[in-house]
Amino acid sequence: MDYFEVKVRDVNYLVNPMIEADNLLFTTEVNGYEVLFATTGDGLQAIDPPDVDQELLAEIASEIDSYMM
């Protein structure tokens, strides 16, 4: 799967999808931090997120999820 971009709050985020142990994961850089997103029981979420706006991370996760549909 190739890189793709999602736009949240007028900022483009380059998303890198990858498969690890049969799980589809996504990484992107947010405010200088690499953030890992994975599917949980509650949908796509940031895993062990850095000190970044949690609402922003939820919006990015939603856009990634929408892209994948």
mmCIF file of the N, C-alpha and C atoms, coordinates in Angstrom:
data_MODEL
# 
_entry.id   MODEL 
# 
loop_
_atom_site.group_PDB 
_atom_site.id 
_atom_site.type_symbol 
_atom_site.label_atom_id 
_atom_site.label_alt_id 
_atom_site.label_comp_id 
_atom_site.label_asym_id 
_atom_site.label_entity_id 
_atom_site.label_seq_id 
_atom_site.pdbx_PDB_ins_code 
_atom_site.Cartn_x 
_atom_site.Cartn_y 
_atom_site.Cartn_z 
_atom_site.occupancy 
_atom_site.B_iso_or_equiv 
_atom_site.pdbx_formal_charge 
_atom_site.auth_seq_id 
_atom_site.auth_comp_id 
_atom_site.auth_asym_id 
_atom_site.auth_atom_id 
_atom_site.pdbx_PDB_model_num 
ATOM 1   N N  . MET A 1 1  ? 0.848   -1.170 0.000  1.00 0.00 ? 1  MET A N  1 
ATOM 2   C CA . MET A 1 1  ? 0.000   0.000  0.000  1.00 0.00 ? 1  MET A CA 1 
ATOM 3   C C  . MET A 1 1  ? 0.898   1.238  0.000  1.00 0.00 ? 1  MET A C  1 
ATOM 4   N N  . ASP A 1 2  ? 0.503   2.251  -0.737 1.00 0.00 ? 2  ASP A N  1 
ATOM 5   C CA . ASP A 1 2  ? 1.298   3.464  -0.889 1.00 0.00 ? 2  ASP A CA 1 
ATOM 6   C C  . ASP A 1 2  ? 0.935   4.523  0.148  1.00 0.00 ? 2  ASP A C  1 
ATOM 7   N N  . TYR A 1 3  ? 1.853   5.451  0.317  1.00 0.00 ? 3  TYR A N  1 
ATOM 8   C CA . TYR A 1 3  ? 1.586   6.629  1.143  1.00 0.00 ? 3  TYR A CA 1 
ATOM 9   C C  . TYR A 1 3  ? 0.375   7.359  0.577  1.00 0.00 ? 3  TYR A C  1 
ATOM 10  N N  . PHE A 1 4  ? -0.333  8.083  1.446  1.00 0.00 ? 4  PHE A N  1 
ATOM 11  C CA . PHE A 1 4  ? -1.416  8.944  1.002  1.00 0.00 ? 4  PHE A CA 1 
ATOM 12  C C  . PHE A 1 4  ? -1.506  10.133 1.958  1.00 0.00 ? 4  PHE A C  1 
ATOM 13  N N  . GLU A 1 5  ? -2.235  11.155 1.566  1.00 0.00 ? 5  GLU A N  1 
ATOM 14  C CA . GLU A 1 5  ? -2.381  12.346 2.398  1.00 0.00 ? 5  GLU A CA 1 
ATOM 15  C C  . GLU A 1 5  ? -3.817  12.496 2.855  1.00 0.00 ? 5  GLU A C  1 
ATOM 16  N N  . VAL A 1 6  ? -3.950  13.007 4.081  1.00 0.00 ? 6  VAL A N  1 
ATOM 17  C CA . VAL A 1 6  ? -5.255  13.428 4.579  1.00 0.00 ? 6  VAL A CA 1 
ATOM 18  C C  . VAL A 1 6  ? -5.111  14.880 5.001  1.00 0.00 ? 6  VAL A C  1 
ATOM 19  N N  . LYS A 1 7  ? -6.182  15.632 4.878  1.00 0.00 ? 7  LYS A N  1 
ATOM 20  C CA . LYS A 1 7  ? -6.151  17.043 5.236  1.00 0.00 ? 7  LYS A CA 1 
ATOM 21  C C  . LYS A 1 7  ? -7.055  17.271 6.438  1.00 0.00 ? 7  LYS A C  1 
ATOM 22  N N  . VAL A 1 8  ? -6.475  17.830 7.495  1.00 0.00 ? 8  VAL A N  1 
ATOM 23  C CA . VAL A 1 8  ? -7.208  18.125 8.717  1.00 0.00 ? 8  VAL A CA 1 
ATOM 24  C C  . VAL A 1 8  ? -6.808  19.524 9.162  1.00 0.00 ? 8  VAL A C  1 
ATOM 25  N N  . ARG A 1 9  ? -7.808  20.373 9.404  1.00 0.00 ? 9  ARG A N  1 
ATOM 26  C CA . ARG A 1 9  ? -7.558  21.758 9.853  1.00 0.00 ? 9  ARG A CA 1 
ATOM 27  C C  . ARG A 1 9  ? -6.589  22.478 8.915  1.00 0.00 ? 9  ARG A C  1 
ATOM 28  N N  . ASP A 1 10 ? -6.798  22.320 7.629  1.00 0.00 ? 10 ASP A N  1 
ATOM 29  C CA . ASP A 1 10 ? -5.996  22.969 6.584  1.00 0.00 ? 10 ASP A CA 1 
ATOM 30  C C  . ASP A 1 10 ? -4.530  22.541 6.564  1.00 0.00 ? 10 ASP A C  1 
ATOM 31  N N  . VAL A 1 11 ? -4.209  21.405 7.160  1.00 0.00 ? 11 VAL A N  1 
ATOM 32  C CA . VAL A 1 11 ? -2.850  20.862 7.145  1.00 0.00 ? 11 VAL A CA 1 
ATOM 33  C C  . VAL A 1 11 ? -2.906  19.486 6.492  1.00 0.00 ? 11 VAL A C  1 
ATOM 34  N N  . ASN A 1 12 ? -1.985  19.235 5.564  1.00 0.00 ? 12 ASN A N  1 
ATOM 35  C CA . ASN A 1 12 ? -1.880  17.918 4.938  1.00 0.00 ? 12 ASN A CA 1 
ATOM 36  C C  . ASN A 1 12 ? -0.941  17.048 5.759  1.00 0.00 ? 12 ASN A C  1 
ATOM 37  N N  . TYR A 1 13 ? -1.395  15.834 6.042  1.00 0.00 ? 13 TYR A N  1 
ATOM 38  C CA . TYR A 1 13 ? -0.589  14.862 6.782  1.00 0.00 ? 13 TYR A CA 1 
ATOM 39  C C  . TYR A 1 13 ? -0.288  13.695 5.861  1.00 0.00 ? 13 TYR A C  1 
ATOM 40  N N  . LEU A 1 14 ? 0.992   13.378 5.675  1.00 0.00 ? 14 LEU A N  1 
ATOM 41  C CA . LEU A 1 14 ? 1.412   12.254 4.861  1.00 0.00 ? 14 LEU A CA 1 
ATOM 42  C C  . LEU A 1 14 ? 1.319   10.996 5.719  1.00 0.00 ? 14 LEU A C  1 
ATOM 43  N N  . VAL A 1 15 ? 0.518   10.042 5.276  1.00 0.00 ? 15 VAL A N  1 
ATOM 44  C CA . VAL A 1 15 ? 0.244   8.833  6.054  1.00 0.00 ? 15 VAL A CA 1 
ATOM 45  C C  . VAL A 1 15 ? 0.963   7.651  5.410  1.00 0.00 ? 15 VAL A C  1 
ATOM 46  N N  . ASN A 1 16 ? 1.662   6.892  6.241  1.00 0.00 ? 16 ASN A N  1 
ATOM 47  C CA . ASN A 1 16 ? 2.378   5.708  5.791  1.00 0.00 ? 16 ASN A CA 1 
ATOM 48  C C  . ASN A 1 16 ? 1.662   4.469  6.332  1.00 0.00 ? 16 ASN A C  1 
ATOM 49  N N  . PRO A 1 17 ? 0.951   3.743  5.467  1.00 0.00 ? 17 PRO A N  1 
ATOM 50  C CA . PRO A 1 17 ? 0.324   2.494  5.920  1.00 0.00 ? 17 PRO A CA 1 
ATOM 51  C C  . PRO A 1 17 ? 1.344   1.365  5.935  1.00 0.00 ? 17 PRO A C  1 
ATOM 52  N N  . MET A 1 18 ? 1.190   0.447  6.873  1.00 0.00 ? 18 MET A N  1 
ATOM 53  C CA . MET A 1 18 ? 2.078   -0.713 6.935  1.00 0.00 ? 18 MET A CA 1 
ATOM 54  C C  . MET A 1 18 ? 1.344   -1.871 7.597  1.00 0.00 ? 18 MET A C  1 
ATOM 55  N N  . ILE A 1 19 ? 1.821   -3.051 7.325  1.00 0.00 ? 19 ILE A N  1 
ATOM 56  C CA . ILE A 1 19 ? 1.238   -4.242 7.943  1.00 0.00 ? 19 ILE A CA 1 
ATOM 57  C C  . ILE A 1 19 ? 2.282   -4.831 8.877  1.00 0.00 ? 19 ILE A C  1 
ATOM 58  N N  . GLU A 1 20 ? 1.860   -5.072 10.114 1.00 0.00 ? 20 GLU A N  1 
ATOM 59  C CA . GLU A 1 20 ? 2.749   -5.665 11.113 1.00 0.00 ? 20 GLU A CA 1 
ATOM 60  C C  . GLU A 1 20 ? 1.955   -6.734 11.866 1.00 0.00 ? 20 GLU A C  1 
ATOM 61  N N  . ALA A 1 21 ? 2.420   -7.950 11.835 1.00 0.00 ? 21 ALA A N  1 
ATOM 62  C CA . ALA A 1 21 ? 1.746   -9.078 12.498 1.00 0.00 ? 21 ALA A CA 1 
ATOM 63  C C  . ALA A 1 21 ? 0.270   -9.154 12.079 1.00 0.00 ? 21 ALA A C  1 
ATOM 64  N N  . ASP A 1 22 ? 0.041   -9.036 10.770 1.00 0.00 ? 22 ASP A N  1 
ATOM 65  C CA . ASP A 1 22 ? -1.303  -9.099 10.181 1.00 0.00 ? 22 ASP A CA 1 
ATOM 66  C C  . ASP A 1 22 ? -2.230  -7.962 10.606 1.00 0.00 ? 22 ASP A C  1 
ATOM 67  N N  . ASN A 1 23 ? -1.685  -6.890 11.186 1.00 0.00 ? 23 ASN A N  1 
ATOM 68  C CA . ASN A 1 23 ? -2.474  -5.714 11.560 1.00 0.00 ? 23 ASN A CA 1 
ATOM 69  C C  . ASN A 1 23 ? -2.096  -4.555 10.648 1.00 0.00 ? 23 ASN A C  1 
ATOM 70  N N  . LEU A 1 24 ? -3.094  -3.814 10.181 1.00 0.00 ? 24 LEU A N  1 
ATOM 71  C CA . LEU A 1 24 ? -2.854  -2.628 9.362  1.00 0.00 ? 24 LEU A CA 1 
ATOM 72  C C  . LEU A 1 24 ? -2.646  -1.442 10.292 1.00 0.00 ? 24 LEU A C  1 
ATOM 73  N N  . LEU A 1 25 ? -1.477  -0.833 10.191 1.00 0.00 ? 25 LEU A N  1 
ATOM 74  C CA . LEU A 1 25 ? -1.103  0.312  11.012 1.00 0.00 ? 25 LEU A CA 1 
ATOM 75  C C  . LEU A 1 25 ? -0.825  1.505  10.115 1.00 0.00 ? 25 LEU A C  1 
ATOM 76  N N  . PHE A 1 26 ? -0.878  2.696  10.701 1.00 0.00 ? 26 PHE A N  1 
ATOM 77  C CA . PHE A 1 26 ? -0.606  3.930  9.968  1.00 0.00 ? 26 PHE A CA 1 
ATOM 78  C C  . PHE A 1 26 ? 0.277   4.817  10.832 1.00 0.00 ? 26 PHE A C  1 
ATOM 79  N N  . THR A 1 27 ? 1.243   5.490  10.195 1.00 0.00 ? 27 THR A N  1 
ATOM 80  C CA . THR A 1 27 ? 2.031   6.487  10.904 1.00 0.00 ? 27 THR A CA 1 
ATOM 81  C C  . THR A 1 27 ? 1.968   7.796  10.140 1.00 0.00 ? 27 THR A C  1 
ATOM 82  N N  . THR A 1 28 ? 2.062   8.879  10.882 1.00 0.00 ? 28 THR A N  1 
ATOM 83  C CA . THR A 1 28 ? 2.158   10.207 10.297 1.00 0.00 ? 28 THR A CA 1 
ATOM 84  C C  . THR A 1 28 ? 2.846   11.113 11.308 1.00 0.00 ? 28 THR A C  1 
ATOM 85  N N  . GLU A 1 29 ? 3.359   12.221 10.836 1.00 0.00 ? 29 GLU A N  1 
ATOM 86  C CA . GLU A 1 29 ? 4.015   13.181 11.722 1.00 0.00 ? 29 GLU A CA 1 
ATOM 87  C C  . GLU A 1 29 ? 3.023   14.267 12.104 1.00 0.00 ? 29 GLU A C  1 
ATOM 88  N N  . VAL A 1 30 ? 2.925   14.499 13.409 1.00 0.00 ? 30 VAL A N  1 
ATOM 89  C CA . VAL A 1 30 ? 2.036   15.532 13.939 1.00 0.00 ? 30 VAL A CA 1 
ATOM 90  C C  . VAL A 1 30 ? 2.848   16.394 14.896 1.00 0.00 ? 30 VAL A C  1 
ATOM 91  N N  . ASN A 1 31 ? 2.995   17.653 14.571 1.00 0.00 ? 31 ASN A N  1 
ATOM 92  C CA . ASN A 1 31 ? 3.740   18.603 15.404 1.00 0.00 ? 31 ASN A CA 1 
ATOM 93  C C  . ASN A 1 31 ? 5.142   18.092 15.756 1.00 0.00 ? 31 ASN A C  1 
ATOM 94  N N  . GLY A 1 32 ? 5.802   17.459 14.799 1.00 0.00 ? 32 GLY A N  1 
ATOM 95  C CA . GLY A 1 32 ? 7.158   16.987 15.004 1.00 0.00 ? 32 GLY A CA 1 
ATOM 96  C C  . GLY A 1 32 ? 7.265   15.618 15.652 1.00 0.00 ? 32 GLY A C  1 
ATOM 97  N N  . TYR A 1 33 ? 6.140   14.997 15.967 1.00 0.00 ? 33 TYR A N  1 
ATOM 98  C CA . TYR A 1 33 ? 6.128   13.659 16.577 1.00 0.00 ? 33 TYR A CA 1 
ATOM 99  C C  . TYR A 1 33 ? 5.584   12.643 15.588 1.00 0.00 ? 33 TYR A C  1 
ATOM 100 N N  . GLU A 1 34 ? 6.188   11.455 15.557 1.00 0.00 ? 34 GLU A N  1 
ATOM 101 C CA . GLU A 1 34 ? 5.623   10.379 14.767 1.00 0.00 ? 34 GLU A CA 1 
ATOM 102 C C  . GLU A 1 34 ? 4.511   9.734  15.595 1.00 0.00 ? 34 GLU A C  1 
ATOM 103 N N  . VAL A 1 35 ? 3.336   9.640  14.996 1.00 0.00 ? 35 VAL A N  1 
ATOM 104 C CA . VAL A 1 35 ? 2.179   9.080  15.692 1.00 0.00 ? 35 VAL A CA 1 
ATOM 105 C C  . VAL A 1 35 ? 1.753   7.809  14.971 1.00 0.00 ? 35 VAL A C  1 
ATOM 106 N N  . LEU A 1 36 ? 1.524   6.768  15.750 1.00 0.00 ? 36 LEU A N  1 
ATOM 107 C CA . LEU A 1 36 ? 1.081   5.479  15.243 1.00 0.00 ? 36 LEU A CA 1 
ATOM 108 C C  . LEU A 1 36 ? -0.421  5.348  15.466 1.00 0.00 ? 36 LEU A C  1 
ATOM 109 N N  . PHE A 1 37 ? -1.136  4.961  14.412 1.00 0.00 ? 37 PHE A N  1 
ATOM 110 C CA . PHE A 1 37 ? -2.580  4.723  14.500 1.00 0.00 ? 37 PHE A CA 1 
ATOM 111 C C  . PHE A 1 37 ? -2.845  3.261  14.207 1.00 0.00 ? 37 PHE A C  1 
ATOM 112 N N  . ALA A 1 38 ? -3.746  2.663  14.973 1.00 0.00 ? 38 ALA A N  1 
ATOM 113 C CA . ALA A 1 38 ? -4.120  1.265  14.770 1.00 0.00 ? 38 ALA A CA 1 
ATOM 114 C C  . ALA A 1 38 ? -5.595  1.102  15.091 1.00 0.00 ? 38 ALA A C  1 
ATOM 115 N N  . THR A 1 39 ? -6.179  0.038  14.555 1.00 0.00 ? 39 THR A N  1 
ATOM 116 C CA . THR A 1 39 ? -7.580  -0.252 14.827 1.00 0.00 ? 39 THR A CA 1 
ATOM 117 C C  . THR A 1 39 ? -7.687  -0.899 16.201 1.00 0.00 ? 39 THR A C  1 
ATOM 118 N N  . THR A 1 40 ? -8.584  -0.358 17.003 1.00 0.00 ? 40 THR A N  1 
ATOM 119 C CA . THR A 1 40 ? -8.865  -0.908 18.327 1.00 0.00 ? 40 THR A CA 1 
ATOM 120 C C  . THR A 1 40 ? -10.341 -1.293 18.348 1.00 0.00 ? 40 THR A C  1 
ATOM 121 N N  . GLY A 1 41 ? -10.834 -1.700 19.486 1.00 0.00 ? 41 GLY A N  1 
ATOM 122 C CA . GLY A 1 41 ? -12.248 -2.015 19.618 1.00 0.00 ? 41 GLY A CA 1 
ATOM 123 C C  . GLY A 1 41 ? -13.143 -0.809 19.373 1.00 0.00 ? 41 GLY A C  1 
ATOM 124 N N  . ASP A 1 42 ? -12.569 0.388  19.466 1.00 0.00 ? 42 ASP A N  1 
ATOM 125 C CA . ASP A 1 42 ? -13.315 1.626  19.264 1.00 0.00 ? 42 ASP A CA 1 
ATOM 126 C C  . ASP A 1 42 ? -12.983 2.291  17.936 1.00 0.00 ? 42 ASP A C  1 
ATOM 127 N N  . GLY A 1 43 ? -12.482 1.532  16.974 1.00 0.00 ? 43 GLY A N  1 
ATOM 128 C CA . GLY A 1 43 ? -12.118 2.093  15.679 1.00 0.00 ? 43 GLY A CA 1 
ATOM 129 C C  . GLY A 1 43 ? -10.653 2.479  15.638 1.00 0.00 ? 43 GLY A C  1 
ATOM 130 N N  . LEU A 1 44 ? -10.289 3.290  14.657 1.00 0.00 ? 44 LEU A N  1 
ATOM 131 C CA . LEU A 1 44 ? -8.900  3.710  14.473 1.00 0.00 ? 44 LEU A CA 1 
ATOM 132 C C  . LEU A 1 44 ? -8.550  4.767  15.516 1.00 0.00 ? 44 LEU A C  1 
ATOM 133 N N  . GLN A 1 45 ? -7.444  4.539  16.236 1.00 0.00 ? 45 GLN A N  1 
ATOM 134 C CA . GLN A 1 45 ? -7.017  5.467  17.281 1.00 0.00 ? 45 GLN A CA 1 
ATOM 135 C C  . GLN A 1 45 ? -5.505  5.575  17.312 1.00 0.00 ? 45 GLN A C  1 
ATOM 136 N N  . ALA A 1 46 ? -5.021  6.711  17.854 1.00 0.00 ? 46 ALA A N  1 
ATOM 137 C CA . ALA A 1 46 ? -3.589  6.878  18.080 1.00 0.00 ? 46 ALA A CA 1 
ATOM 138 C C  . ALA A 1 46 ? -3.179  5.954  19.220 1.00 0.00 ? 46 ALA A C  1 
ATOM 139 N N  . ILE A 1 47 ? -2.056  5.263  19.051 1.00 0.00 ? 47 ILE A N  1 
ATOM 140 C CA . ILE A 1 47 ? -1.543  4.345  20.064 1.00 0.00 ? 47 ILE A CA 1 
ATOM 141 C C  . ILE A 1 47 ? -0.407  5.029  20.810 1.00 0.00 ? 47 ILE A C  1 
ATOM 142 N N  . ASP A 1 48 ? -0.496  5.074  22.134 1.00 0.00 ? 48 ASP A N  1 
ATOM 143 C CA . ASP A 1 48 ? 0.503   5.753  22.974 1.00 0.00 ? 48 ASP A CA 1 
ATOM 144 C C  . ASP A 1 48 ? 0.865   7.116  22.397 1.00 0.00 ? 48 ASP A C  1 
ATOM 145 N N  . PRO A 1 49 ? -0.141  7.990  22.228 1.00 0.00 ? 49 PRO A N  1 
ATOM 146 C CA . PRO A 1 49 ? 0.118   9.273  21.563 1.00 0.00 ? 49 PRO A CA 1 
ATOM 147 C C  . PRO A 1 49 ? 1.034   10.184 22.381 1.00 0.00 ? 49 PRO A C  1 
ATOM 148 N N  . PRO A 1 50 ? 1.816   10.991 21.675 1.00 0.00 ? 50 PRO A N  1 
ATOM 149 C CA . PRO A 1 50 ? 2.648   11.984 22.365 1.00 0.00 ? 50 PRO A CA 1 
ATOM 150 C C  . PRO A 1 50 ? 1.758   13.100 22.894 1.00 0.00 ? 50 PRO A C  1 
ATOM 151 N N  . ASP A 1 51 ? 2.361   14.072 23.510 1.00 0.00 ? 51 ASP A N  1 
ATOM 152 C CA . ASP A 1 51 ? 1.624   15.200 24.074 1.00 0.00 ? 51 ASP A CA 1 
ATOM 153 C C  . ASP A 1 51 ? 1.176   16.127 22.944 1.00 0.00 ? 51 ASP A C  1 
ATOM 154 N N  . VAL A 1 52 ? 0.095   15.694 22.266 1.00 0.00 ? 52 VAL A N  1 
ATOM 155 C CA . VAL A 1 52 ? -0.471  16.414 21.124 1.00 0.00 ? 52 VAL A CA 1 
ATOM 156 C C  . VAL A 1 52 ? -1.971  16.515 21.362 1.00 0.00 ? 52 VAL A C  1 
ATOM 157 N N  . ASP A 1 53 ? -2.594  17.540 20.830 1.00 0.00 ? 53 ASP A N  1 
ATOM 158 C CA . ASP A 1 53 ? -4.036  17.752 20.951 1.00 0.00 ? 53 ASP A CA 1 
ATOM 159 C C  . ASP A 1 53 ? -4.792  16.464 20.604 1.00 0.00 ? 53 ASP A C  1 
ATOM 160 N N  . GLN A 1 54 ? -5.468  15.892 21.580 1.00 0.00 ? 54 GLN A N  1 
ATOM 161 C CA . GLN A 1 54 ? -6.170  14.622 21.388 1.00 0.00 ? 54 GLN A CA 1 
ATOM 162 C C  . GLN A 1 54 ? -7.319  14.736 20.386 1.00 0.00 ? 54 GLN A C  1 
ATOM 163 N N  . GLU A 1 55 ? -7.967  15.892 20.328 1.00 0.00 ? 55 GLU A N  1 
ATOM 164 C CA . GLU A 1 55 ? -9.030  16.103 19.340 1.00 0.00 ? 55 GLU A CA 1 
ATOM 165 C C  . GLU A 1 55 ? -8.458  16.077 17.930 1.00 0.00 ? 55 GLU A C  1 
ATOM 166 N N  . LEU A 1 56 ? -7.275  16.665 17.748 1.00 0.00 ? 56 LEU A N  1 
ATOM 167 C CA . LEU A 1 56 ? -6.613  16.657 16.447 1.00 0.00 ? 56 LEU A CA 1 
ATOM 168 C C  . LEU A 1 56 ? -6.298  15.218 16.040 1.00 0.00 ? 56 LEU A C  1 
ATOM 169 N N  . LEU A 1 57 ? -5.784  14.428 16.971 1.00 0.00 ? 57 LEU A N  1 
ATOM 170 C CA . LEU A 1 57 ? -5.470  13.033 16.659 1.00 0.00 ? 57 LEU A CA 1 
ATOM 171 C C  . LEU A 1 57 ? -6.730  12.259 16.288 1.00 0.00 ? 57 LEU A C  1 
ATOM 172 N N  . ALA A 1 58 ? -7.833  12.533 16.964 1.00 0.00 ? 58 ALA A N  1 
ATOM 173 C CA . ALA A 1 58 ? -9.102  11.867 16.639 1.00 0.00 ? 58 ALA A CA 1 
ATOM 174 C C  . ALA A 1 58 ? -9.575  12.269 15.246 1.00 0.00 ? 58 ALA A C  1 
ATOM 175 N N  . GLU A 1 59 ? -9.397  13.539 14.877 1.00 0.00 ? 59 GLU A N  1 
ATOM 176 C CA . GLU A 1 59 ? -9.787  13.999 13.542 1.00 0.00 ? 59 GLU A CA 1 
ATOM 177 C C  . GLU A 1 59 ? -8.923  13.341 12.467 1.00 0.00 ? 59 GLU A C  1 
ATOM 178 N N  . ILE A 1 60 ? -7.623  13.229 12.731 1.00 0.00 ? 60 ILE A N  1 
ATOM 179 C CA . ILE A 1 60 ? -6.728  12.580 11.771 1.00 0.00 ? 60 ILE A CA 1 
ATOM 180 C C  . ILE A 1 60 ? -7.117  11.116 11.616 1.00 0.00 ? 60 ILE A C  1 
ATOM 181 N N  . ALA A 1 61 ? -7.378  10.438 12.721 1.00 0.00 ? 61 ALA A N  1 
ATOM 182 C CA . ALA A 1 61 ? -7.798  9.030  12.675 1.00 0.00 ? 61 ALA A CA 1 
ATOM 183 C C  . ALA A 1 61 ? -9.074  8.882  11.860 1.00 0.00 ? 61 ALA A C  1 
ATOM 184 N N  . SER A 1 62 ? -10.008 9.781  12.032 1.00 0.00 ? 62 SER A N  1 
ATOM 185 C CA . SER A 1 62 ? -11.267 9.732  11.278 1.00 0.00 ? 62 SER A CA 1 
ATOM 186 C C  . SER A 1 62 ? -11.018 9.914  9.785  1.00 0.00 ? 62 SER A C  1 
ATOM 187 N N  . GLU A 1 63 ? -10.130 10.835 9.426  1.00 0.00 ? 63 GLU A N  1 
ATOM 188 C CA . GLU A 1 63 ? -9.821  11.052 8.006  1.00 0.00 ? 63 GLU A CA 1 
ATOM 189 C C  . GLU A 1 63 ? -9.109  9.850  7.393  1.00 0.00 ? 63 GLU A C  1 
ATOM 190 N N  . ILE A 1 64 ? -8.190  9.246  8.156  1.00 0.00 ? 64 ILE A N  1 
ATOM 191 C CA . ILE A 1 64 ? -7.517  8.039  7.668  1.00 0.00 ? 64 ILE A CA 1 
ATOM 192 C C  . ILE A 1 64 ? -8.558  6.941  7.442  1.00 0.00 ? 64 ILE A C  1 
ATOM 193 N N  . ASP A 1 65 ? -9.437  6.771  8.413  1.00 0.00 ? 65 ASP A N  1 
ATOM 194 C CA . ASP A 1 65 ? -10.475 5.748  8.321  1.00 0.00 ? 65 ASP A CA 1 
ATOM 195 C C  . ASP A 1 65 ? -11.369 5.994  7.095  1.00 0.00 ? 65 ASP A C  1 
ATOM 196 N N  . SER A 1 66 ? -11.734 7.249  6.868  1.00 0.00 ? 66 SER A N  1 
ATOM 197 C CA . SER A 1 66 ? -12.570 7.603  5.702  1.00 0.00 ? 66 SER A CA 1 
ATOM 198 C C  . SER A 1 66 ? -11.848 7.301  4.393  1.00 0.00 ? 66 SER A C  1 
ATOM 199 N N  . TYR A 1 67 ? -10.552 7.580  4.362  1.00 0.00 ? 67 TYR A N  1 
ATOM 200 C CA . TYR A 1 67 ? -9.759  7.320  3.169  1.00 0.00 ? 67 TYR A CA 1 
ATOM 201 C C  . TYR A 1 67 ? -9.758  5.831  2.830  1.00 0.00 ? 67 TYR A C  1 
ATOM 202 N N  . MET A 1 68 ? -9.703  5.000  3.854  1.00 0.00 ? 68 MET A N  1 
ATOM 203 C CA . MET A 1 68 ? -9.602  3.563  3.668  1.00 0.00 ? 68 MET A CA 1 
ATOM 204 C C  . MET A 1 68 ? -10.920 2.918  3.233  1.00 0.00 ? 68 MET A C  1 
ATOM 205 N N  . MET A 1 69 ? -12.018 3.608  3.436  1.00 0.00 ? 69 MET A N  1 
ATOM 206 C CA . MET A 1 69 ? -13.321 3.033  3.078  1.00 0.00 ? 69 MET A CA 1 
ATOM 207 C C  . MET A 1 69 ? -13.494 3.045  1.616  1.00 0.00 ? 69 MET A C  1 
# 
